[in-house]
Amino acid sequence: MKILKRSITVLVCLILFTSCTKSIDGKKENEYIEEKKGITYYKGEPFTGEIFENYKNGQLNYKSNFKDGKREDGLSEWYYESGQLEYKFNFRDGKRIY
């Protein structure tokens, strides 16, 4: 019974987490995305979530995560049109780490 309760709790937490995370297509939503003084805005509000863009052939071009308008700590990735990873950067406190 404990395992069932724990499993249900974990499932509910995962559902809540994934439903709160926005993922927007930067190409389709470009008119609503703007950057001012290092802050990325979506429809006038600092953006939290993932922004991605695909090539015309459907392959992923890039993806990057934001929190309160700044690039979130972690990895941002860019790809070639073939789908191969071109480069990736780690970010900390909204700045790229070399």
C-alpha positions as CSV (number, residue, x, y, z in Angstrom):
1,M,0.0,0.0,0.0
2,K,2.9,2.4,0.8
3,I,4.4,1.8,-2.6
4,L,1.1,2.6,-4.3
5,K,0.7,5.8,-2.4
6,R,4.3,6.8,-3.1
7,S,3.9,6.0,-6.8
8,I,0.7,8.1,-7.0
9,T,2.3,11.0,-5.3
10,V,5.3,10.9,-7.7
11,L,3.0,10.7,-10.7
12,V,0.9,13.7,-9.5
13,C,4.1,15.7,-8.9
14,L,5.4,14.9,-12.4
15,I,2.1,15.9,-14.0
16,L,2.0,19.2,-12.1
17,F,5.6,19.9,-13.0
18,T,5.2,19.2,-16.7
19,S,2.0,21.1,-17.0
20,C,3.6,24.2,-15.5
21,T,6.5,24.3,-17.9
22,K,5.9,26.2,-21.1
23,S,7.6,25.2,-24.3
24,I,7.3,27.6,-27.2
25,D,8.4,27.4,-30.8
26,G,10.6,30.5,-31.3
27,K,9.9,30.6,-35.0
28,K,6.1,30.5,-34.7
29,E,6.0,32.8,-31.7
30,N,8.8,35.1,-32.8
31,E,6.5,38.2,-32.9
32,Y,5.8,37.8,-29.1
33,I,9.4,37.2,-28.0
34,E,11.7,40.1,-27.3
35,E,14.9,40.7,-25.4
36,K,15.5,43.9,-23.4
37,K,18.6,44.4,-21.2
38,G,19.4,40.7,-21.0
39,I,15.8,39.7,-20.1
40,T,13.7,37.6,-22.6
41,Y,10.0,38.5,-22.7
42,Y,7.1,36.5,-24.1
43,K,4.0,38.6,-24.6
44,G,5.3,41.3,-22.4
45,E,6.2,39.1,-19.4
46,P,9.6,37.7,-18.4
47,F,9.6,34.2,-19.8
48,T,9.9,30.9,-17.9
49,G,10.2,27.7,-19.8
50,E,11.9,26.3,-22.9
51,I,12.2,28.1,-26.3
52,F,13.1,26.0,-29.2
53,E,13.2,26.3,-33.0
54,N,13.2,23.7,-35.8
55,Y,14.6,23.8,-39.2
56,K,12.2,23.6,-42.2
57,N,13.0,19.9,-42.4
58,G,11.7,19.4,-38.9
59,Q,15.1,18.9,-37.2
60,L,15.7,20.8,-34.0
61,N,17.8,24.0,-34.6
62,Y,18.2,25.0,-30.9
63,K,16.6,24.8,-27.5
64,S,17.3,26.8,-24.4
65,N,15.6,27.2,-21.0
66,F,14.7,30.4,-19.2
67,K,13.6,31.3,-15.7
68,D,12.2,34.8,-15.1
69,G,13.5,35.9,-18.4
70,K,17.1,34.8,-17.9
71,R,18.7,31.7,-19.4
72,E,18.3,29.1,-16.8
73,D,21.3,27.4,-15.2
74,G,22.1,24.4,-17.3
75,L,22.6,23.5,-20.9
76,S,21.5,25.2,-24.1
77,E,22.0,23.3,-27.4
78,W,22.3,24.2,-31.1
79,Y,22.1,21.6,-33.9
80,Y,23.1,21.3,-37.5
81,E,20.2,20.9,-40.0
82,S,21.3,17.2,-40.2
83,G,20.3,16.8,-36.6
84,Q,23.9,16.5,-35.3
85,L,24.9,18.6,-32.2
86,E,26.7,21.7,-33.4
87,Y,27.6,23.2,-30.0
88,K,26.3,23.5,-26.4
89,F,26.8,26.0,-23.7
90,N,26.2,25.9,-20.0
91,F,24.7,28.9,-18.3
92,R,24.9,30.0,-14.7
93,D,23.1,33.1,-13.3
94,G,22.0,33.9,-16.9
95,K,25.5,34.0,-18.2
96,R,27.4,31.6,-20.5
97,I,30.1,29.6,-18.7
98,Y,33.3,29.1,-20.7
